[in-house]
Amino acid sequence: MKILVVNPNTLYDLYETTKEADAPDLSTTGMAMFLKERPDISKEESQTMREFVGRHGQALGKVFKDETKTEQDFVQKVAELIIEDIQEAKELEEAEKAEEGSEA
């Protein structure tokens, strides 16, 4: 499993740009608008952001749309999701090692 690490503040800015532009889609239209405003974002970073949103879009969208939540809550959610991904990758690796050990 590939672990995706994104800058939560940059990701929040992507959501903000998409919302402010009333873009119909975050990962294509919103991302294109965002990258036009932020030429400092590399191709690799934008790809990582797309993949992260693809994996966690529902959870992120829920926090972003919740008017009782702040940018800090969004950043916290991103951190939690990264930690979950790391834990999942670790568990998968351990399961694969255990399976290899039982085959020997």
N, C-alpha and C positions, 0 to 999 in steps of 0.2 A: 504494500500500500504506500503510495506516495504521500508524504506529509507536506501539506501546503501551509506556509507561513506568510501571512499578509500583514501589512501595516493597517491596524484597525481604523486609524484616523483617516487614512487615504480611502479605505473602503467606505467609511461613513460619507466622505465627500462625494464618492461615486453615487451613493444612494440620494444624497441631497441634490446633486446635479440632475439626476434622472427625474426626481420629483419636481424640481423647479422648472424644468423644461417640459414637464408633462409628457415625457417620452413613453411610448407604449411598451418598451422592453428595456430592461436593465442591461443585459449582457451584450446586446448589439447596439441599439440606438443610443441608449444611455451611456454606454462605454465609449462610443465614438464621440459623443458630445464632450464627455469628461476628458478624453485624451486630447481633444482639440484645445481645451482650456489648460491642460496640464501636460505640455510636451516633455516635461522632465520624467514622466513615467515611461519606463522601458517596455519593450515588447514582451520581455520575459515576465515583468511584474504585472502587466495587464493580463497576460495569459494565466498567471497564478491567481489573480483576482477572479477571472472568469471561472476557473475551475473551482475555486473556493465557494463562490456564489452558487455554482452548479450543484455542489455537494450540500451546501447549508442554506440555500436561498429562502426556504420556508421559515426556518428559525430566525434568520436575520430580518426578513420582511416583517415578521410578527413583532419583533422588538422595535424596528424602525417606525412602523405604522402606529404603535401604541403611543398615544399622546401623553400618557403619564410617564413615559420613559424618556431619558435624556441621552445625549451623545455618550456620556460616560457609561450608561447602561448598555448601549450598543457595543462600545469598546469592550466592556466586561464580557458580553456574550461572545464576541469574536475570540477573546482569550479562552473562554470555556470550551469553545468548539475546537480550537487548536489543541488544547489539552486532551479533549476527548479523542481527537484524531491520533495523537501520539500514543495514548493508552490503547486504542484499538490496534494500531500498528504493532505495538509491543506484544499484545495478546496474540495477534496473528503470527508473529515471528516465533513466539514461544510454542504455539500449537504446531507450527511447521517443524520446529526442532524436535518436539516430542514425537511427531509422526515419523520423522527420519530416524530417530532413535529406536522406535518400535519395529521398523523395517529391517534393521541391522541384525 
